[in-house]
């Protein structure tokens, strides 16, 4: 059974609160006793932006290393298959005589 339907709070433009620049950057999610979800999102500060950029850069570098590693593993395998095909062709001609 679903709980009571609640409407989102609409804050009129004349009631906009100005956040002080000293407030920490954070997102808060909590569920009250009635099961209602509340989400509060604040602006990310300069340190948060730097940490987010470092995280995204690190993640991109790791993906790049994995992709390059997977590609580099297949180069010797392809060369080995090519050499095996050439040797197999030469052996077929030699043994067919």
Biopython code that builds the backbone (N, CA, C, O; Angstrom):
import numpy as np
from Bio.PDB.StructureBuilder import StructureBuilder

atoms = [
    (1, "UNK", "N", (0.847, -1.174, 0.000)),
    (1, "UNK", "CA", (0.000, 0.000, 0.000)),
    (1, "UNK", "C", (0.888, 1.231, 0.000)),
    (1, "UNK", "O", (1.882, 1.295, 0.723)),
    (2, "UNK", "N", (0.528, 2.183, -0.797)),
    (2, "UNK", "CA", (1.314, 3.403, -0.910)),
    (2, "UNK", "C", (0.876, 4.412, 0.143)),
    (2, "UNK", "O", (-0.286, 4.464, 0.546)),
    (3, "UNK", "N", (1.839, 5.204, 0.569)),
    (3, "UNK", "CA", (1.552, 6.236, 1.559)),
    (3, "UNK", "C", (0.824, 7.407, 0.928)),
    (3, "UNK", "O", (0.510, 7.369, -0.262)),
    (4, "UNK", "N", (0.553, 8.441, 1.700)),
    (4, "UNK", "CA", (-0.158, 9.596, 1.176)),
    (4, "UNK", "C", (0.697, 10.309, 0.113)),
    (4, "UNK", "O", (1.918, 10.404, 0.237)),
    (5, "UNK", "N", (0.026, 10.799, -0.919)),
    (5, "UNK", "CA", (0.708, 11.511, -1.997)),
    (5, "UNK", "C", (1.046, 12.930, -1.532)),
    (5, "UNK", "O", (0.175, 13.646, -1.038)),
    (6, "UNK", "N", (2.272, 13.323, -1.686)),
    (6, "UNK", "CA", (2.682, 14.671, -1.288)),
    (6, "UNK", "C", (3.095, 15.459, -2.511)),
    (6, "UNK", "O", (3.637, 14.898, -3.463)),
    (7, "UNK", "N", (2.850, 16.718, -2.491)),
    (7, "UNK", "CA", (3.210, 17.618, -3.579)),
    (7, "UNK", "C", (4.552, 18.260, -3.268)),
    (7, "UNK", "O", (4.853, 18.525, -2.104)),
    (8, "UNK", "N", (5.371, 18.516, -4.300)),
    (8, "UNK", "CA", (6.640, 19.200, -4.051)),
    (8, "UNK", "C", (6.401, 20.649, -3.638)),
    (8, "UNK", "O", (5.443, 21.286, -4.075)),
    (9, "UNK", "N", (7.278, 21.146, -2.801)),
    (9, "UNK", "CA", (7.170, 22.530, -2.360)),
    (9, "UNK", "C", (7.711, 23.446, -3.448)),
    (9, "UNK", "O", (8.832, 23.263, -3.922)),
    (10, "UNK", "N", (6.922, 24.416, -3.837)),
    (10, "UNK", "CA", (7.338, 25.384, -4.844)),
    (10, "UNK", "C", (7.657, 26.686, -4.127)),
    (10, "UNK", "O", (6.794, 27.292, -3.492)),
    (11, "UNK", "N", (8.906, 27.101, -4.240)),
    (11, "UNK", "CA", (9.333, 28.324, -3.565)),
    (11, "UNK", "C", (9.200, 29.480, -4.535)),
    (11, "UNK", "O", (9.810, 29.456, -5.604)),
    (12, "UNK", "N", (8.414, 30.497, -4.188)),
    (12, "UNK", "CA", (8.246, 31.640, -5.077)),
    (12, "UNK", "C", (9.569, 32.391, -5.267)),
    (12, "UNK", "O", (10.433, 32.340, -4.391)),
    (13, "UNK", "N", (9.741, 33.091, -6.404)),
    (13, "UNK", "CA", (10.997, 33.790, -6.679)),
    (13, "UNK", "C", (11.369, 34.844, -5.636)),
    (13, "UNK", "O", (12.553, 35.104, -5.425)),
    (14, "UNK", "N", (10.372, 35.458, -4.976)),
    (14, "UNK", "CA", (10.701, 36.499, -4.001)),
    (14, "UNK", "C", (11.214, 35.917, -2.685)),
    (14, "UNK", "O", (11.669, 36.667, -1.821)),
    (15, "UNK", "N", (11.151, 34.602, -2.519)),
    (15, "UNK", "CA", (11.647, 33.965, -1.299)),
    (15, "UNK", "C", (12.967, 33.230, -1.511)),
    (15, "UNK", "O", (13.297, 32.335, -0.733)),
    (16, "UNK", "N", (13.713, 33.578, -2.523)),
    (16, "UNK", "CA", (14.971, 32.901, -2.798)),
    (16, "UNK", "C", (15.972, 33.240, -1.705)),
    (16, "UNK", "O", (16.203, 34.407, -1.387)),
    (17, "UNK", "N", (16.556, 32.201, -1.143)),
    (17, "UNK", "CA", (17.551, 32.408, -0.100)),
    (17, "UNK", "C", (18.933, 32.435, -0.741)),
    (17, "UNK", "O", (19.257, 31.587, -1.572)),
    (18, "UNK", "N", (19.728, 33.395, -0.356)),
    (18, "UNK", "CA", (21.084, 33.493, -0.874)),
    (18, "UNK", "C", (21.998, 32.697, 0.042)),
    (18, "UNK", "O", (22.063, 32.945, 1.246)),
    (19, "UNK", "N", (22.712, 31.725, -0.554)),
    (19, "UNK", "CA", (23.606, 30.900, 0.242)),
    (19, "UNK", "C", (24.914, 31.643, 0.478)),
    (19, "UNK", "O", (25.426, 32.336, -0.401)),
    (20, "UNK", "N", (25.428, 31.482, 1.664)),
    (20, "UNK", "CA", (26.719, 32.107, 1.933)),
    (20, "UNK", "C", (27.808, 31.256, 1.301)),
    (20, "UNK", "O", (27.649, 30.038, 1.232)),
    (21, "UNK", "N", (28.907, 31.842, 0.837)),
    (21, "UNK", "CA", (29.955, 31.064, 0.198)),
    (21, "UNK", "C", (30.699, 30.134, 1.157)),
    (21, "UNK", "O", (31.492, 29.302, 0.717)),
    (22, "UNK", "N", (30.454, 30.267, 2.459)),
    (22, "UNK", "CA", (31.151, 29.427, 3.441)),
    (22, "UNK", "C", (30.423, 28.118, 3.715)),
    (22, "UNK", "O", (30.932, 27.280, 4.460)),
    (23, "UNK", "N", (29.247, 27.924, 3.134)),
    (23, "UNK", "CA", (28.525, 26.679, 3.369)),
    (23, "UNK", "C", (29.223, 25.536, 2.645)),
    (23, "UNK", "O", (29.701, 25.722, 1.526)),
    (24, "UNK", "N", (29.292, 24.356, 3.261)),
    (24, "UNK", "CA", (29.967, 23.230, 2.612)),
    (24, "UNK", "C", (29.173, 22.716, 1.412)),
    (24, "UNK", "O", (27.943, 22.772, 1.394)),
    (25, "UNK", "N", (29.895, 22.216, 0.415)),
    (25, "UNK", "CA", (29.253, 21.610, -0.741)),
    (25, "UNK", "C", (28.798, 20.212, -0.343)),
    (25, "UNK", "O", (29.608, 19.398, 0.100)),
    (26, "UNK", "N", (27.513, 19.930, -0.497)),
    (26, "UNK", "CA", (27.020, 18.623, -0.078)),
    (26, "UNK", "C", (25.677, 18.327, -0.702)),
    (26, "UNK", "O", (24.951, 19.231, -1.113)),
    (27, "UNK", "N", (25.360, 17.056, -0.766)),
    (27, "UNK", "CA", (24.034, 16.578, -1.136)),
    (27, "UNK", "C", (23.570, 15.691, 0.000)),
    (27, "UNK", "O", (24.266, 14.755, 0.395)),
    (28, "UNK", "N", (22.411, 15.984, 0.514)),
    (28, "UNK", "CA", (21.880, 15.227, 1.637)),
    (28, "UNK", "C", (20.615, 14.522, 1.195)),
    (28, "UNK", "O", (19.732, 15.141, 0.600)),
    (29, "UNK", "N", (20.519, 13.235, 1.477)),
    (29, "UNK", "CA", (19.318, 12.466, 1.189)),
    (29, "UNK", "C", (18.923, 11.763, 2.478)),
    (29, "UNK", "O", (19.745, 11.098, 3.108)),
    (30, "UNK", "N", (17.672, 11.909, 2.863)),
    (30, "UNK", "CA", (17.198, 11.213, 4.050)),
    (30, "UNK", "C", (15.746, 10.851, 3.876)),
    (30, "UNK", "O", (15.028, 11.467, 3.088)),
    (31, "UNK", "N", (15.313, 9.843, 4.621)),
    (31, "UNK", "CA", (13.929, 9.363, 4.575)),
    (31, "UNK", "C", (13.365, 9.492, 5.982)),
    (31, "UNK", "O", (13.936, 8.987, 6.948)),
    (32, "UNK", "N", (12.235, 10.178, 6.077)),
    (32, "UNK", "CA", (11.645, 10.371, 7.402)),
    (32, "UNK", "C", (10.818, 9.148, 7.805)),
    (32, "UNK", "O", (10.763, 8.159, 7.075)),
    (33, "UNK", "N", (10.181, 9.227, 8.966)),
    (33, "UNK", "CA", (9.439, 8.094, 9.513)),
    (33, "UNK", "C", (8.273, 7.686, 8.625)),
    (33, "UNK", "O", (7.884, 6.518, 8.624)),
    (34, "UNK", "N", (7.707, 8.623, 7.869)),
    (34, "UNK", "CA", (6.570, 8.314, 7.002)),
    (34, "UNK", "C", (7.029, 7.706, 5.679)),
    (34, "UNK", "O", (6.196, 7.306, 4.866)),
    (35, "UNK", "N", (8.338, 7.630, 5.451)),
    (35, "UNK", "CA", (8.854, 7.048, 4.216)),
    (35, "UNK", "C", (9.051, 8.059, 3.096)),
    (35, "UNK", "O", (9.319, 7.685, 1.954)),
    (36, "UNK", "N", (8.915, 9.352, 3.428)),
    (36, "UNK", "CA", (9.090, 10.388, 2.422)),
    (36, "UNK", "C", (10.568, 10.672, 2.219)),
    (36, "UNK", "O", (11.315, 10.838, 3.184)),
    (37, "UNK", "N", (10.989, 10.728, 0.959)),
    (37, "UNK", "CA", (12.390, 11.034, 0.669)),
    (37, "UNK", "C", (12.575, 12.533, 0.585)),
    (37, "UNK", "O", (11.763, 13.249, -0.001)),
    (38, "UNK", "N", (13.650, 12.989, 1.178)),
    (38, "UNK", "CA", (14.015, 14.399, 1.113)),
    (38, "UNK", "C", (15.413, 14.483, 0.516)),
    (38, "UNK", "O", (16.303, 13.724, 0.897)),
    (39, "UNK", "N", (15.601, 15.396, -0.409)),
    (39, "UNK", "CA", (16.912, 15.581, -1.037)),
    (39, "UNK", "C", (17.252, 17.061, -0.964)),
    (39, "UNK", "O", (16.451, 17.919, -1.336)),
    (40, "UNK", "N", (18.444, 17.341, -0.483)),
    (40, "UNK", "CA", (18.916, 18.718, -0.432)),
    (40, "UNK", "C", (20.235, 18.758, -1.196)),
    (40, "UNK", "O", (21.167, 18.021, -0.874)),
    (41, "UNK", "N", (20.309, 19.618, -2.207)),
    (41, "UNK", "CA", (21.505, 19.728, -3.035)),
    (41, "UNK", "C", (22.067, 21.132, -2.871)),
    (41, "UNK", "O", (21.342, 22.122, -2.971)),
    (42, "UNK", "N", (23.353, 21.202, -2.621)),
    (42, "UNK", "CA", (24.010, 22.501, -2.498)),
    (42, "UNK", "C", (25.065, 22.633, -3.572)),
    (42, "UNK", "O", (25.457, 21.642, -4.187)),
    (43, "UNK", "N", (25.517, 23.824, -3.799)),
    (43, "UNK", "CA", (26.541, 24.076, -4.800)),
    (43, "UNK", "C", (27.865, 23.445, -4.397)),
    (43, "UNK", "O", (28.187, 23.326, -3.215)),
    (44, "UNK", "N", (28.620, 23.045, -5.408)),
    (44, "UNK", "CA", (29.945, 22.472, -5.167)),
    (44, "UNK", "C", (30.944, 23.611, -5.086)),
    (44, "UNK", "O", (30.962, 24.490, -5.948)),
    (45, "UNK", "N", (31.756, 23.600, -4.079)),
    (45, "UNK", "CA", (32.775, 24.628, -3.912)),
    (45, "UNK", "C", (33.997, 24.353, -4.775)),
    (45, "UNK", "O", (34.040, 23.349, -5.486)),
    (46, "UNK", "N", (34.981, 25.228, -4.721)),
    (46, "UNK", "CA", (36.190, 25.062, -5.540)),
    (46, "UNK", "C", (36.941, 23.755, -5.247)),
    (46, "UNK", "O", (37.422, 23.099, -6.171)),
    (47, "UNK", "N", (37.042, 23.384, -3.992)),
    (47, "UNK", "CA", (37.717, 22.134, -3.644)),
    (47, "UNK", "C", (36.949, 20.941, -4.192)),
    (47, "UNK", "O", (37.551, 19.990, -4.690)),
    (48, "UNK", "N", (35.636, 20.983, -4.106)),
    (48, "UNK", "CA", (34.812, 19.901, -4.648)),
    (48, "UNK", "C", (34.960, 19.778, -6.156)),
    (48, "UNK", "O", (34.992, 18.668, -6.687)),
    (49, "UNK", "N", (35.051, 20.902, -6.848)),
    (49, "UNK", "CA", (35.231, 20.877, -8.299)),
    (49, "UNK", "C", (36.586, 20.280, -8.647)),
    (49, "UNK", "O", (36.693, 19.489, -9.585)),
    (50, "UNK", "N", (37.616, 20.649, -7.905)),
    (50, "UNK", "CA", (38.953, 20.108, -8.158)),
    (50, "UNK", "C", (38.970, 18.601, -7.903)),
    (50, "UNK", "O", (39.517, 17.846, -8.706)),
    (51, "UNK", "N", (38.381, 18.162, -6.801)),
    (51, "UNK", "CA", (38.348, 16.733, -6.493)),
    (51, "UNK", "C", (37.533, 15.958, -7.529)),
    (51, "UNK", "O", (37.913, 14.852, -7.915)),
    (52, "UNK", "N", (36.421, 16.529, -7.978)),
    (52, "UNK", "CA", (35.604, 15.887, -9.006)),
    (52, "UNK", "C", (36.373, 15.771, -10.315)),
    (52, "UNK", "O", (36.306, 14.737, -10.980)),
    (53, "UNK", "N", (37.106, 16.824, -10.696)),
    (53, "UNK", "CA", (37.908, 16.793, -11.920)),
    (53, "UNK", "C", (39.024, 15.752, -11.798)),
    (53, "UNK", "O", (39.304, 15.037, -12.760)),
    (54, "UNK", "N", (39.658, 15.658, -10.637)),
    (54, "UNK", "CA", (40.693, 14.641, -10.426)),
    (54, "UNK", "C", (40.121, 13.229, -10.511)),
    (54, "UNK", "O", (40.745, 12.333, -11.081)),
    (55, "UNK", "N", (38.945, 13.037, -9.949)),
    (55, "UNK", "CA", (38.301, 11.730, -9.992)),
    (55, "UNK", "C", (37.954, 11.346, -11.429)),
    (55, "UNK", "O", (38.222, 10.221, -11.852)),
    (56, "UNK", "N", (37.365, 12.269, -12.177)),
    (56, "UNK", "CA", (36.994, 11.986, -13.567)),
    (56, "UNK", "C", (38.249, 11.739, -14.407)),
    (56, "UNK", "O", (38.262, 10.839, -15.246)),
    (57, "UNK", "N", (39.301, 12.528, -14.189)),
    (57, "UNK", "CA", (40.555, 12.326, -14.916)),
    (57, "UNK", "C", (41.188, 10.984, -14.608)),
    (57, "UNK", "O", (41.679, 10.302, -15.508)),
    (58, "UNK", "N", (41.179, 10.599, -13.334)),
    (58, "UNK", "CA", (41.735, 9.300, -12.941)),
    (58, "UNK", "C", (40.935, 8.162, -13.558)),
    (58, "UNK", "O", (41.506, 7.189, -14.050)),
    (59, "UNK", "N", (39.624, 8.284, -13.531)),
    (59, "UNK", "CA", (38.765, 7.256, -14.120)),
    (59, "UNK", "C", (39.004, 7.144, -15.624)),
    (59, "UNK", "O", (39.080, 6.036, -16.155)),
    (60, "UNK", "N", (39.124, 8.279, -16.316)),
    (60, "UNK", "CA", (39.388, 8.265, -17.757)),
    (60, "UNK", "C", (40.755, 7.655, -18.060)),
    (60, "UNK", "O", (40.893, 6.913, -19.033)),
    (61, "UNK", "N", (41.761, 7.951, -17.249)),
    (61, "UNK", "CA", (43.094, 7.382, -17.453)),
    (61, "UNK", "C", (43.072, 5.872, -17.251)),
    (61, "UNK", "O", (43.718, 5.139, -17.999)),
    (62, "UNK", "N", (42.339, 5.403, -16.255)),
    (62, "UNK", "CA", (42.256, 3.963, -16.016)),
    (62, "UNK", "C", (41.563, 3.255, -17.177)),
    (62, "UNK", "O", (42.005, 2.187, -17.599)),
    (63, "UNK", "N", (40.492, 3.830, -17.694)),
    (63, "UNK", "CA", (39.796, 3.236, -18.842)),
    (63, "UNK", "C", (40.726, 3.213, -20.050)),
    (63, "UNK", "O", (40.766, 2.222, -20.779)),
    (64, "UNK", "N", (41.468, 4.287, -20.266)),
    (64, "UNK", "CA", (42.406, 4.357, -21.382)),
    (64, "UNK", "C", (43.478, 3.281, -21.261)),
    (64, "UNK", "O", (43.797, 2.618, -22.248)),
    (65, "UNK", "N", (44.034, 3.098, -20.079)),
    (65, "UNK", "CA", (45.073, 2.085, -19.865)),
    (65, "UNK", "C", (44.516, 0.690, -20.121)),
    (65, "UNK", "O", (45.193, -0.138, -20.730)),
    (66, "UNK", "N", (43.311, 0.418, -19.673)),
    (66, "UNK", "CA", (42.706, -0.898, -19.899)),
    (66, "UNK", "C", (42.478, -1.137, -21.388)),
    (66, "UNK", "O", (42.767, -2.222, -21.892)),
    (67, "UNK", "N", (41.961, -0.130, -22.095)),
    (67, "UNK", "CA", (41.712, -0.290, -23.527)),
    (67, "UNK", "C", (43.013, -0.466, -24.304)),
    (67, "UNK", "O", (43.092, -1.319, -25.189)),
    (68, "UNK", "N", (44.023, 0.322, -23.988)),
    (68, "UNK", "CA", (45.312, 0.192, -24.673)),
    (68, "UNK", "C", (45.936, -1.169, -24.355)),
    (68, "UNK", "O", (46.503, -1.811, -25.239)),
    (69, "UNK", "N", (45.835, -1.603, -23.116)),
    (69, "UNK", "CA", (46.360, -2.912, -22.739)),
    (69, "UNK", "C", (45.673, -4.036, -23.493)),
    (69, "UNK", "O", (46.328, -4.969, -23.958)),
    (70, "UNK", "N", (44.349, -3.951, -23.616)),
    (70, "UNK", "CA", (43.613, -4.978, -24.365)),
    (70, "UNK", "C", (44.026, -4.966, -25.836)),
    (70, "UNK", "O", (44.160, -6.024, -26.450)),
    (71, "UNK", "N", (44.227, -3.784, -26.400)),
    (71, "UNK", "CA", (44.657, -3.680, -27.791)),
    (71, "UNK", "C", (46.063, -4.235, -27.960)),
    (71, "UNK", "O", (46.328, -4.948, -28.927)),
    (72, "UNK", "N", (46.960, -3.927, -27.046)),
    (72, "UNK", "CA", (48.346, -4.386, -27.166)),
    (72, "UNK", "C", (48.478, -5.898, -26.993)),
    (72, "UNK", "O", (49.407, -6.502, -27.529)),
    (73, "UNK", "N", (47.569, -6.504, -26.260)),
    (73, "UNK", "CA", (47.598, -7.962, -26.115)),
    (73, "UNK", "C", (47.253, -8.624, -27.444)),
    (73, "UNK", "O", (47.819, -9.667, -27.774)),
    (74, "UNK", "N", (46.332, -8.037, -28.216)),
    (74, "UNK", "CA", (45.890, -8.653, -29.467)),
    (74, "UNK", "C", (46.896, -8.512, -30.599)),
    (74, "UNK", "O", (46.812, -9.265, -31.569)),
    (75, "UNK", "N", (47.845, -7.582, -30.522)),
    (75, "UNK", "CA", (48.836, -7.415, -31.596)),
    (75, "UNK", "C", (49.708, -8.669, -31.737)),
    (75, "UNK", "O", (49.828, -9.178, -32.851)),
    (76, "UNK", "N", (50.322, -9.192, -30.666)),
    (76, "UNK", "CA", (51.110, -10.426, -30.833)),
    (76, "UNK", "C", (50.255, -11.622, -31.251)),
    (76, "UNK", "O", (50.721, -12.484, -31.997)),
    (77, "UNK", "N", (49.015, -11.681, -30.780)),
    (77, "UNK", "CA", (48.138, -12.789, -31.159)),
    (77, "UNK", "C", (47.864, -12.738, -32.664)),
    (77, "UNK", "O", (47.904, -13.769, -33.334)),
    (78, "UNK", "N", (47.586, -11.549, -33.197)),
    (78, "UNK", "CA", (47.339, -11.406, -34.636)),
    (78, "UNK", "C", (48.585, -11.762, -35.442)),
    (78, "UNK", "O", (48.482, -12.424, -36.474)),
    (79, "UNK", "N", (49.750, -11.335, -34.986)),
    (79, "UNK", "CA", (51.001, -11.669, -35.684)),
    (79, "UNK", "C", (51.229, -13.171, -35.662)),
    (79, "UNK", "O", (51.620, -13.756, -36.672)),
    (80, "UNK", "N", (50.989, -13.796, -34.524)),
    (80, "UNK", "CA", (51.159, -15.246, -34.404)),
    (80, "UNK", "C", (50.216, -15.990, -35.344)),
    (80, "UNK", "O", (50.622, -16.959, -35.985)),
    (81, "UNK", "N", (48.965, -15.552, -35.432)),
    (81, "UNK", "CA", (48.013, -16.188, -36.345)),
    (81, "UNK", "C", (48.436, -15.995, -37.803)),
    (81, "UNK", "O", (48.308, -16.919, -38.607)),
    (82, "UNK", "N", (48.932, -14.820, -38.150)),
    (82, "UNK", "CA", (49.390, -14.561, -39.507)),
    (82, "UNK", "C", (50.581, -15.455, -39.854)),
    (82, "UNK", "O", (50.613, -16.058, -40.926)),
    (83, "UNK", "N", (51.552, -15.540, -38.956)),
    (83, "UNK", "CA", (52.728, -16.390, -39.192)),
    (83, "UNK", "C", (52.304, -17.855, -39.298)),
    (83, "UNK", "O", (52.815, -18.588, -40.145)),
    (84, "UNK", "N", (51.378, -18.283, -38.449)),
    (84, "UNK", "CA", (50.895, -19.663, -38.510)),
    (84, "UNK", "C", (50.199, -19.936, -39.843)),
    (84, "UNK", "O", (50.347, -21.026, -40.396)),
    (85, "UNK", "N", (49.446, -18.973, -40.370)),
    (85, "UNK", "CA", (48.784, -19.153, -41.658)),
    (85, "UNK", "C", (49.808, -19.235, -42.783)),
    (85, "UNK", "O", (49.674, -20.066, -43.681)),
    (86, "UNK", "N", (50.822, -18.389, -42.743)),
    (86, "UNK", "CA", (51.868, -18.417, -43.772)),
    (86, "UNK", "C", (52.630, -19.735, -43.720)),
    (86, "UNK", "O", (52.846, -20.363, -44.757)),
    (87, "UNK", "N", (53.039, -20.161, -42.537)),
    (87, "UNK", "CA", (53.765, -21.422, -42.384)),
    (87, "UNK", "C", (52.879, -22.593, -42.811)),
    (87, "UNK", "O", (53.357, -23.518, -43.468)),
    (88, "UNK", "N", (51.615, -22.565, -42.453)),
    (88, "UNK", "CA", (50.678, -23.620, -42.859)),
    (88, "UNK", "C", (50.540, -23.689, -44.372)),
    (88, "UNK", "O", (50.489, -24.783, -44.934)),
    (89, "UNK", "N", (50.480, -22.549, -45.039)),
    (89, "UNK", "CA", (50.411, -22.519, -46.499)),
    (89, "UNK", "C", (51.667, -23.063, -47.134)),
    (89, "UNK", "O", (51.600, -23.821, -48.101)),
    (90, "UNK", "N", (52.823, -22.682, -46.596)),
    (90, "UNK", "CA", (54.092, -23.191, -47.126)),
    (90, "UNK", "C", (54.231, -24.693, -46.891)),
    (90, "UNK", "O", (54.724, -25.415, -47.758)),
    (91, "UNK", "N", (53.799, -25.164, -45.723)),
    (91, "UNK", "CA", (53.870, -26.591, -45.427)),
    (91, "UNK", "C", (52.947, -27.389, -46.351)),
    (91, "UNK", "O", (53.298, -28.489, -46.776)),
    (92, "UNK", "N", (51.787, -26.850, -46.657)),
    (92, "UNK", "CA", (50.847, -27.527, -47.543)),
    (92, "UNK", "C", (51.477, -27.705, -48.928)),
    (92, "UNK", "O", (51.395, -28.781, -49.520)),
    (93, "UNK", "N", (52.107, -26.636, -49.439)),
    (93, "UNK", "CA", (52.761, -26.729, -50.747)),
    (93, "UNK", "C", (53.933, -27.724, -50.702)),
    (93, "UNK", "O", (54.126, -28.510, -51.630)),
    (94, "UNK", "N", (54.697, -27.678, -49.631)),
    (94, "UNK", "CA", (55.865, -28.559, -49.523)),
    (94, "UNK", "C", (55.449, -30.019, -49.412)),
    (94, "UNK", "O", (56.041, -30.892, -50.047)),
    (95, "UNK", "N", (54.411, -30.281, -48.591)),
    (95, "UNK", "CA", (53.975, -31.670, -48.397)),
    (95, "UNK", "C", (53.149, -32.204, -49.567)),
    (95, "UNK", "O", (53.002, -33.419, -49.700)),
    (96, "UNK", "N", (52.604, -31.330, -50.417)),
    (96, "UNK", "CA", (51.803, -31.773, -51.555)),
    (96, "UNK", "C", (52.677, -32.301, -52.700)),
    (96, "UNK", "O", (52.147, -32.935, -53.613)),
    (97, "UNK", "N", (53.960, -32.071, -52.687)),
    (97, "UNK", "CA", (54.848, -32.520, -53.751)),
    (97, "UNK", "C", (55.028, -33.989, -53.761)),
    (97, "UNK", "O", (55.752, -34.517, -54.605)),
]
sb = StructureBuilder()
sb.init_structure("model")
sb.init_model(0)
sb.init_chain("A")
sb.init_seg("    ")
for serial, (resi, resn, name, xyz) in enumerate(atoms, 1):
    if name == "N":
        sb.init_residue(resn, " ", resi, " ")
    sb.init_atom(name, np.array(xyz, "f"), 0.0, 1.0, " ", f" {name:<3s}", serial, name[0])
structure = sb.get_structure()
